[in-house]
Amino acid sequence: MARRLFGELCGDLEINAITRRTCQDFVTELSRVPSQHGKGERYRNMTAREAILAANEDDAMSSCTAVVNRTDPDDAPQVPRMAPATINKHFTSLQTLVGEQLAIDRKGLTPFVAVRFTKEYVKANATIDRRQLEDDRLTAIFHGPVFSGFGDHVEKRYVAGTTLVRDARY
């Protein structure tokens, strides 16, 4: 996916033509791509550029609807765009793919590594608040019949017993 997005948004470049500036432009473009690109009914069969244009149109329609409804256009819902963590994942994939062949700057970084978002920035701009499960919840999950043993019938794994099957459910 990362390679395809890079080709769509930056063009088909020779490896030695990939510079820090190219990667900065790629970050700018990726931050405009809807988070649902390639998924759902709206963006499934679109290129990244088509998805950006469609999302921009959706944002404009949302703002127009807000004006018609006499509400603040700044409060109108906007299409979520690609998160910094996702952008970093794409850069990690590209670094793995061709990083050894790229030029290294004075700090010893390739262009893909140099333009990545910092951990602090990613955390501050997280789109989902992921909370860690409490110990009592983890205990309840992993001491349940699926992990500790269930009754004689495989389909009734919620009933405690002595049967333990280490399949996909386990």
N, CA and C of each residue as an Amber inpcrd file, in Angstrom:
protein
   510
   0.8300000  -1.1850000   0.0000000   0.0000000   0.0000000   0.0000000
   0.8810000   1.2580000   0.0000000   1.9130000   1.2500000   0.8380000
   2.7890000   2.4160000   0.9210000   3.4580000   2.7000000  -0.4210000
   3.9310000   1.6440000  -1.0780000   4.5830000   1.8120000  -2.3880000
   3.6140000   2.3680000  -3.4150000   2.3780000   1.8460000  -3.3950000
   1.3680000   2.3080000  -4.3480000   1.0260000   3.7730000  -4.0910000
   0.8470000   4.1420000  -2.8340000   0.5480000   5.5370000  -2.4970000
   1.6930000   6.4580000  -2.9040000   2.9300000   6.0190000  -2.6550000
   4.0820000   6.8330000  -3.0400000   4.0930000   7.0600000  -4.5480000
   3.8560000   6.0110000  -5.3200000   3.8160000   6.1380000  -6.7780000
   2.7010000   7.0470000  -7.2510000   1.5190000   6.9240000  -6.6360000
   0.3810000   7.7610000  -7.0330000   0.6090000   9.2270000  -6.7150000
   1.1760000   9.5080000  -5.5410000   1.2680000  10.8890000  -5.0770000
   2.5800000  11.5790000  -5.4320000   3.6420000  10.8230000  -5.6480000
   4.9430000  11.4310000  -5.9530000   5.4290000  11.1270000  -7.3600000
   4.7860000  10.1950000  -8.0200000   5.2150000   9.8130000  -9.3570000
   6.1630000   8.6290000  -9.3000000   6.4700000   8.0980000 -10.4480000
   7.3380000   6.9320000 -10.5520000   8.7840000   7.4250000 -10.6030000
   9.4180000   7.5200000  -9.4290000  10.7670000   8.0800000  -9.3280000
  11.8310000   6.9920000  -9.2630000  12.9940000   7.3180000  -9.7570000
  14.1570000   6.4700000  -9.5250000  14.5200000   6.5850000  -8.0420000
  15.0930000   5.5500000  -7.4860000  15.4160000   5.5660000  -6.0590000
  16.3480000   6.7180000  -5.7000000  17.3280000   6.9930000  -6.5480000
  18.2720000   8.0750000  -6.2410000  17.6360000   9.4620000  -6.3730000
  16.4060000   9.5490000  -6.8840000  15.7070000  10.8320000  -6.9960000
  14.8520000  11.1190000  -5.7580000  14.7690000  10.1760000  -4.8270000
  13.9780000  10.3790000  -3.6090000  14.8120000  11.1970000  -2.6330000
  14.3320000  12.3920000  -2.3430000  15.0290000  13.3130000  -1.4510000
  14.1510000  13.6200000  -0.2420000  14.7340000  14.3540000   0.6790000
  13.9710000  14.7820000   1.8530000  12.7720000  15.6310000   1.4180000
  12.9750000  16.4800000   0.4320000  11.8870000  17.3280000  -0.0720000
  10.7590000  16.4700000  -0.6610000  11.1250000  15.4310000  -1.4110000
  10.1280000  14.5120000  -1.9670000   9.3040000  13.9030000  -0.8400000
   9.9780000  13.4880000   0.2140000   9.2940000  12.8490000   1.3450000
   8.4310000  13.8490000   2.1170000   8.8810000  15.0900000   2.2290000
   8.0670000  16.1230000   2.8840000   6.7940000  16.3830000   2.0830000
   6.9270000  16.4200000   0.7650000   5.7470000  16.5800000  -0.0930000
   4.8070000  15.3790000   0.0490000   5.3870000  14.2010000   0.1880000
   4.5920000  12.9860000   0.3680000   3.8060000  13.0560000   1.6850000
   4.4310000  13.5470000   2.7510000   3.7340000  13.7250000   4.0340000
   2.5570000  14.6760000   3.8580000   2.7800000  15.7690000   3.1530000
   1.7180000  16.7500000   2.9250000   0.5530000  16.1170000   2.1840000
   0.8630000  15.3580000   1.1530000  -0.1960000  14.7030000   0.3840000
  -0.9090000  13.6260000   1.1930000  -0.1490000  12.8140000   1.9140000
  -0.7770000  11.7650000   2.7230000  -1.7090000  12.3460000   3.7780000
  -1.3630000  13.4920000   4.3300000  -2.2090000  14.1000000   5.3650000
  -3.5240000  14.6160000   4.7900000  -3.6330000  14.6680000   3.4700000
  -4.8790000  15.0680000   2.8080000  -5.7420000  13.8720000   2.4210000
  -5.1600000  12.6660000   2.4220000  -5.8820000  11.4520000   2.0250000
  -6.8770000  11.0800000   3.1270000  -8.1300000  10.7930000   2.7650000
  -9.1130000  10.3850000   3.7790000  -8.6830000   9.0970000   4.4880000
  -8.9640000   9.0230000   5.7660000  -8.5700000   7.8330000   6.5270000
  -9.2600000   6.5770000   6.0140000 -10.3800000   6.7290000   5.3500000
 -11.1210000   5.5790000   4.8210000 -10.7570000   5.2630000   3.3640000
  -9.6730000   5.8270000   2.8570000  -9.2510000   5.5750000   1.4780000
  -9.1040000   4.0750000   1.2390000  -9.7400000   3.5940000   0.1750000
  -9.6800000   2.1810000  -0.1630000 -10.7040000   1.3390000   0.5740000
 -11.4890000   1.9600000   1.4400000 -12.4780000   1.2260000   2.2410000
 -13.8500000   1.8480000   2.0410000 -14.8570000   1.1180000   2.4300000
 -16.2180000   1.6470000   2.4140000 -16.7100000   1.9360000   1.0110000
 -17.9650000   2.2700000   0.9310000 -18.5900000   2.5420000  -0.3710000
 -18.0170000   3.7920000  -1.0380000 -17.7350000   4.8090000  -0.2620000
 -17.3480000   6.1000000  -0.8300000 -15.9710000   6.0820000  -1.4980000
 -14.9740000   5.4670000  -0.8660000 -13.5910000   5.5930000  -1.3420000
 -12.9690000   4.3010000  -1.8400000 -13.7450000   3.2320000  -1.9170000
 -13.1870000   1.9030000  -2.1860000 -12.3760000   1.8260000  -3.4780000
 -12.8940000   2.2700000  -4.5850000 -12.2140000   2.0760000  -5.8780000
 -11.5670000   3.3530000  -6.4030000 -11.1970000   4.2330000  -5.5180000
 -10.5900000   5.5030000  -5.9350000  -9.0780000   5.4710000  -5.7370000
  -8.3940000   6.2280000  -6.5800000  -6.9750000   6.4740000  -6.3340000
  -6.8820000   7.4430000  -5.1690000  -5.6830000   7.6350000  -4.6570000
  -5.4960000   8.5600000  -3.5380000  -5.9110000   9.9800000  -3.9440000
  -5.5350000  10.4010000  -5.1330000  -5.8970000  11.7590000  -5.5880000
  -7.4070000  11.9030000  -5.7400000  -8.0620000  10.8860000  -6.2890000
  -9.5250000  10.9280000  -6.4180000 -10.1830000  10.9890000  -5.0440000
  -9.6360000  10.2390000  -4.0870000 -10.1880000  10.2320000  -2.7320000
 -10.0070000  11.5930000  -2.0670000  -8.8770000  12.2370000  -2.3000000
  -8.6450000  13.5800000  -1.7480000  -9.6780000  14.5560000  -2.3040000
  -9.8740000  14.5170000  -3.6190000 -10.8610000  15.4110000  -4.2430000
 -12.2740000  15.1350000  -3.7260000 -12.6370000  13.8610000  -3.6010000
 -13.9670000  13.5030000  -3.0990000 -14.1460000  13.9700000  -1.6570000
 -13.1180000  13.8070000  -0.8390000 -13.1950000  14.2510000   0.5600000
 -13.3010000  15.7720000   0.6370000 -12.5650000  16.4670000  -0.2190000
 -12.6630000  17.9340000  -0.2540000 -14.0700000  18.3750000  -0.6490000
 -14.6650000  17.6730000  -1.6160000 -16.0490000  17.9710000  -2.0180000
 -17.0170000  17.7140000  -0.8650000 -16.8090000  16.6020000  -0.1530000
 -17.6630000  16.2840000   0.9960000 -17.5460000  17.3540000   2.0770000
 -16.3190000  17.8270000   2.3190000 -16.1180000  18.8900000   3.3040000
 -16.8200000  20.1770000   2.8790000 -16.7170000  20.5040000   1.5870000
 -17.3730000  21.7120000   1.0730000 -18.8930000  21.6040000   1.2000000
 -19.4360000  20.4330000   0.8700000 -20.8860000  20.2270000   1.0010000
 -21.3250000  20.3450000   2.4560000 -20.5390000  19.8290000   3.3550000
 -20.8460000  19.8990000   4.7770000 -20.8630000  21.3510000   5.2470000
 -19.9050000  22.1350000   4.7710000 -19.8620000  23.5600000   5.1260000
 -21.0500000  24.3070000   4.5360000 -21.4050000  24.0020000   3.2890000
 -22.5650000  24.6310000   2.6470000 -23.8500000  24.2930000   3.3890000
 -23.9840000  23.0550000   3.7960000 -25.1600000  22.6330000   4.5560000
 -25.2410000  23.3870000   5.8680000 -24.1010000  23.6000000   6.5000000
 -24.0770000  24.3570000   7.7530000 -24.5450000  25.7950000   7.5280000
 -24.1040000  26.4090000   6.4320000 -24.5200000  27.7770000   6.1180000
 -26.0290000  27.8300000   5.8800000 -26.5460000  26.8780000   5.1070000
 -27.9780000  26.8150000   4.8250000 -28.7710000  26.6440000   6.1230000
 -28.2360000  25.8320000   7.0300000 -28.9120000  25.5870000   8.3090000
 -28.6210000  26.6610000   9.3560000 -27.8790000  27.6910000   8.9230000
 -27.5260000  28.8270000   9.7880000 -26.7490000  28.3960000  11.0300000
 -25.8260000  27.4780000  10.8110000 -24.8990000  27.0820000  11.8690000
 -23.4910000  27.4430000  11.4210000 -22.5830000  27.4000000  12.3570000
 -21.1970000  27.7820000  12.0660000 -20.5420000  26.7420000  11.1560000
 -20.0620000  27.1400000   9.9680000 -19.4060000  26.1940000   9.0570000
 -18.1570000  25.5530000   9.6720000 -17.5210000  26.2460000  10.6140000
 -16.3320000  25.6790000  11.2580000 -16.6810000  24.4780000  12.1360000
 -17.9480000  24.3880000  12.5440000 -18.3940000  23.2680000  13.3630000
 -18.9430000  22.1170000  12.5290000 -19.0000000  22.2900000  11.2140000
 -19.5270000  21.2410000  10.3350000 -18.5880000  20.0430000  10.3580000
 -19.1340000  18.8380000  10.2960000 -18.2610000  17.6500000  10.3020000
 -17.3680000  17.6160000   9.0620000 -16.1300000  17.2470000   9.2790000
 -15.1500000  17.1480000   8.2030000 -14.7390000  15.6870000   8.0360000
 -14.3240000  15.3250000   6.8370000 -13.8700000  13.9740000   6.5610000
 -12.5400000  13.7530000   7.2870000 -12.4430000  12.7030000   8.1040000
 -11.1700000  12.4300000   8.7840000 -10.0840000  12.0940000   7.7700000
  -8.9170000  12.6240000   7.9910000  -7.7770000  12.3890000   7.0900000
  -6.7880000  11.4330000   7.7440000  -5.8140000  10.9960000   6.9730000
  -4.8470000  10.0150000   7.4420000  -4.1100000  10.5450000   8.6710000
  -4.0330000   9.7210000   9.6910000  -3.4090000  10.0940000  10.9570000
  -1.8820000  10.0390000  10.8620000  -1.1930000  10.8320000  11.6790000
   0.2690000  10.7960000  11.6860000   0.8390000   9.3990000  11.9370000
   0.1980000   8.6170000  12.7950000   0.6910000   7.2540000  13.0660000
   0.6330000   6.4010000  11.8010000  -0.4190000   6.5570000  11.0220000
  -0.5500000   5.7990000   9.7740000   0.4950000   6.2540000   8.7610000
   0.7180000   7.5490000   8.7020000   1.7480000   8.0790000   7.8010000
   3.1090000   7.5130000   8.1810000   3.4000000   7.4780000   9.4800000
   4.6670000   6.8920000   9.9300000   4.7790000   5.4260000   9.5360000
   3.6860000   4.6850000   9.6000000   3.7120000   3.2740000   9.2110000
   4.0520000   3.1270000   7.7330000   3.5140000   4.0220000   6.9100000
   3.8470000   3.9820000   5.4800000   5.3290000   4.2730000   5.2580000
   5.8730000   5.2290000   6.0100000   7.2970000   5.5350000   5.8700000
   8.1670000   4.3790000   6.3500000   7.7330000   3.6830000   7.3880000
   8.4720000   2.5140000   7.8560000   8.4940000   1.4420000   6.7750000
   7.3670000   1.2310000   6.1160000   7.3050000   0.2430000   5.0360000
   8.2350000   0.6240000   3.8860000   8.2220000   1.8950000   3.5090000
   9.0830000   2.3480000   2.4160000  10.5570000   2.2620000   2.8010000
  10.8690000   2.5960000   4.0550000  12.2430000   2.4990000   4.5390000
  12.7250000   1.0560000   4.4550000  11.8610000   0.1270000   4.8360000
  12.2060000  -1.2940000   4.7720000  12.4220000  -1.7340000   3.3230000
  11.6010000  -1.2030000   2.4350000  11.6590000  -1.6000000   1.0320000
  12.9180000  -1.0980000   0.3320000  13.2380000   0.1860000   0.4720000
  14.3520000   0.7600000  -0.2980000  15.3190000   1.6040000   0.5280000
  15.1590000   1.6170000   1.8370000  15.9640000   2.4930000   2.6850000
  17.4610000   2.3270000   2.5490000  17.9240000   1.0970000   2.3750000
  19.3620000   0.8580000   2.2710000  19.9660000   1.4670000   1.0190000
  19.1410000   1.7710000   0.0330000  19.6360000   2.3060000  -1.2310000
  19.5690000   3.8270000  -1.2910000  19.0330000   4.4610000  -0.2430000
  18.8690000   5.9090000  -0.2440000  20.0770000   6.6190000   0.3460000
  20.2370000   7.8750000  -0.0490000  21.3100000   8.6990000   0.4930000
  21.0320000   8.9920000   1.9650000  22.0990000   9.1320000   2.7330000
  21.9870000   9.4130000   4.1630000  22.4700000  10.8330000   4.4090000
  21.7140000  11.5760000   5.2570000  22.0940000  12.9600000   5.5490000
  23.1750000  13.0150000   6.6360000  23.5380000  14.2310000   7.0740000
  24.6020000  14.4040000   8.0680000  24.2760000  13.7740000   9.4120000
  22.9950000  13.6040000   9.7060000  22.5890000  12.9830000  10.9670000
  22.5020000  11.4630000  10.8540000  22.7820000  10.9320000   9.6600000
  22.7400000   9.4940000   9.4460000  21.3460000   8.9670000   9.1440000
  20.4610000   9.8570000   8.6730000  19.0740000   9.4760000   8.4110000
  18.7820000   9.4600000   6.9150000  17.9710000   8.5120000   6.5000000
  17.4810000   8.5060000   5.1240000  16.3020000   9.4770000   5.0570000
  15.8890000   9.8940000   3.8560000  14.7520000  10.8170000   3.7510000
  13.4800000  10.2780000   4.4080000  13.2340000   8.9680000   4.3260000
  12.0280000   8.3980000   4.9080000  12.0370000   8.4970000   6.4280000
  13.1980000   8.3350000   7.0300000  13.3040000   8.4080000   8.4910000
  13.3130000   9.8620000   8.9480000  13.9350000  10.7370000   8.1850000
  14.0960000  12.1370000   8.5780000  12.7750000  12.9000000   8.6830000
  11.7790000  12.5270000   7.8910000  10.5330000  13.2980000   7.8770000
   9.4210000  12.6740000   8.7230000   9.7050000  11.5700000   9.3760000
   8.6860000  10.9200000  10.2150000   8.2510000  11.8530000  11.3480000
   7.0150000  11.6840000  11.7840000   6.5200000  12.4240000  12.9310000
   7.1490000  11.8560000  14.2020000   7.3800000  12.7150000  15.1890000
   7.9310000  12.2580000  16.4600000   6.8660000  11.4880000  17.2290000
   7.2960000  10.6710000  18.1680000   6.3580000   9.9090000  18.9960000
   5.4380000  10.8460000  19.7700000   5.9890000  11.9500000  20.2390000
   5.1970000  12.9140000  20.9970000   4.0960000  13.5220000  20.1290000
   4.4410000  13.8440000  18.8870000   3.4560000  14.4120000  17.9670000
   2.3630000  13.4000000  17.6400000   2.7660000  12.1590000  17.3930000
   1.7950000  11.1030000  17.0820000   0.8420000  10.9140000  18.2550000
   1.3950000  10.8660000  19.4530000   0.5680000  10.6670000  20.6410000
  -0.3720000  11.8500000  20.8600000   0.1170000  13.0600000  20.6550000
  -0.7070000  14.2560000  20.8540000  -1.8040000  14.3700000  19.8070000
  -1.6090000  13.7760000  18.6320000  -2.5800000  13.8710000  17.5420000
  -3.2650000  12.5430000  17.2480000  -3.3480000  11.6860000  18.2480000
  -3.9970000  10.3880000  18.0740000  -5.4750000  10.5890000  17.7760000
  -5.9890000   9.8070000  16.8480000  -7.4000000   9.9220000  16.4820000
  -8.2790000   9.0270000  17.3370000  -7.6680000   8.0460000  17.9940000
  -8.4110000   7.1240000  18.8510000  -7.7370000   7.1020000  20.2140000
  -8.5350000   7.2170000  21.2590000  -8.0000000   7.1320000  22.6100000
  -8.0280000   5.6650000  23.0310000  -6.8790000   5.0370000  23.0090000
  -6.8000000   3.6280000  23.3610000  -6.4500000   3.5090000  24.8400000
  -7.3420000   2.8980000  25.5730000  -7.1160000   2.7340000  27.0020000
  -6.7070000   1.2970000  27.2850000  -5.7980000   1.1680000  28.1950000
  -5.3440000  -0.1520000  28.6000000  -6.4140000  -0.8020000  29.4720000
  -6.6010000  -2.1040000  29.2930000  -7.5580000  -2.8250000  30.1240000
  -7.0510000  -2.9060000  31.5550000  -7.9630000  -2.8010000  32.4910000
  -7.6210000  -2.9370000  33.9000000  -7.2910000  -4.3970000  34.2020000
  -6.5260000  -4.6190000  35.2710000  -6.1060000  -5.9700000  35.6340000
  -7.2790000  -6.9120000  35.8750000  -8.3480000  -6.4140000  36.5090000
  -9.4810000  -7.2920000  36.7870000 -10.1610000  -7.7540000  35.4970000
 -10.2010000  -6.9070000  34.4810000 -10.7790000  -7.2920000  33.1830000
  -9.8930000  -8.3160000  32.4820000  -8.5810000  -8.0970000  32.5100000
  -7.6610000  -9.0630000  31.9040000  -7.7540000 -10.4160000  32.6030000
  -7.8460000 -10.3910000  33.9140000  -7.9910000 -11.6310000  34.6750000
  -9.2760000 -12.3470000  34.2770000 -10.3670000 -11.6070000  34.1670000
 -11.6440000 -12.2090000  33.7830000 -11.5600000 -12.8350000  32.3950000
 -10.8850000 -12.1790000  31.4800000 -10.7720000 -12.7030000  30.1160000
  -9.9240000 -13.9700000  30.0880000  -8.7290000 -13.8930000  30.6560000
  -7.7860000 -14.9990000  30.5100000  -7.9840000 -16.1350000  31.5150000
  -8.8770000 -15.9480000  32.4660000  -9.2160000 -17.0450000  33.3660000
 -10.5940000 -17.6140000  33.0320000 -11.1510000 -17.1850000  31.9120000
 -12.4410000 -17.6830000  31.4580000 -12.3070000 -19.0780000  30.8670000
 -13.4250000 -19.7420000  30.6100000 -13.4210000 -21.1200000  30.1090000
 -12.6570000 -21.3400000  28.8040000 -12.6080000 -20.3560000  27.9250000
 -11.8910000 -20.5450000  26.6580000 -10.4100000 -20.8030000  26.9140000
  -9.8420000 -20.1580000  27.9540000  -8.4170000 -20.2890000  28.2360000
  -8.1040000 -21.2860000  29.3510000  -9.0670000 -21.5500000  30.2200000
  -8.7890000 -22.4300000  31.3550000  -9.4690000 -23.7860000  31.2490000
 -10.3770000 -23.9630000  30.3300000 -11.0660000 -25.2310000  30.1410000
 -12.5660000 -25.0250000  30.1370000 -13.2460000 -25.7840000  29.2830000
 -14.7010000 -25.6440000  29.1580000 -15.3400000 -27.0200000  29.1500000
 -16.6780000 -27.0270000  29.0680000 -17.4450000 -28.2710000  29.1300000
 -17.1690000 -29.2080000  27.9660000 -17.9140000 -30.2940000  27.9360000
 -17.6940000 -31.3350000  26.9360000 -18.0040000 -30.9150000  25.5130000
 -18.9260000 -29.9950000  25.3340000 -19.3430000 -29.6020000  23.9870000
 -18.5020000 -28.4070000  23.5140000 -17.8360000 -28.5510000  22.3750000
 -16.9260000 -27.5210000  21.8580000 -17.6420000 -26.1990000  21.5940000
 -18.9220000 -26.2450000  21.2200000 -19.6570000 -25.0160000  20.9250000
 -20.0890000 -24.2770000  22.1860000 -19.9760000 -24.8930000  23.3460000
 -20.3570000 -24.2500000  24.6070000 -19.1040000 -23.8960000  25.4050000
 -18.2820000 -23.0830000  24.8360000 -17.0110000 -22.7230000  25.4690000
 -17.1750000 -21.7380000  26.6240000 -18.3610000 -21.2660000  26.8510000
 -18.5900000 -20.3260000  27.9440000 -18.8930000 -21.0420000  29.2520000
 -19.0410000 -22.3710000  29.2160000 -19.3140000 -23.1680000  30.4100000
 -17.9920000 -23.7800000  30.8810000 -17.6470000 -23.5750000  32.1560000
 -16.3890000 -24.0870000  32.6990000 -16.3590000 -25.6060000  32.6730000
 -15.1740000 -26.1470000  32.4790000 -14.9860000 -27.5930000  32.4470000
 -13.5180000 -27.9350000  32.3220000 -13.2310000 -29.1090000  31.7830000
 -11.8360000 -29.5610000  31.7050000 -11.2840000 -29.6140000  30.2810000
 -12.1250000 -29.4480000  29.2750000 -11.6760000 -29.5240000  27.8860000
 -10.9580000 -28.2280000  27.4990000  -9.8140000 -28.3700000  26.8940000
  -9.0660000 -27.2020000  26.4280000  -8.6060000 -27.4610000  25.0040000
  -9.0880000 -26.6650000  24.0630000  -8.7210000 -26.7920000  22.6540000
  -7.9440000 -25.5490000  22.2530000  -6.7340000 -25.7120000  21.7780000
  -5.8780000 -24.5760000  21.4140000  -6.0200000 -24.2760000  19.9180000
  -7.2010000 -23.8370000  19.5370000  -7.4660000 -23.4870000  18.1500000
  -7.4950000 -21.9610000  18.0220000  -8.0980000 -21.4530000  16.9660000
  -8.1180000 -20.0070000  16.7170000  -8.8200000 -19.2430000  17.8370000
  -9.8290000 -19.8250000  18.4370000 -10.5220000 -19.1350000  19.5350000
  -9.6380000 -18.9780000  20.7520000  -8.7410000 -19.9530000  20.9500000
  -7.8310000 -19.9020000  22.0860000  -6.8870000 -18.7190000  21.9090000
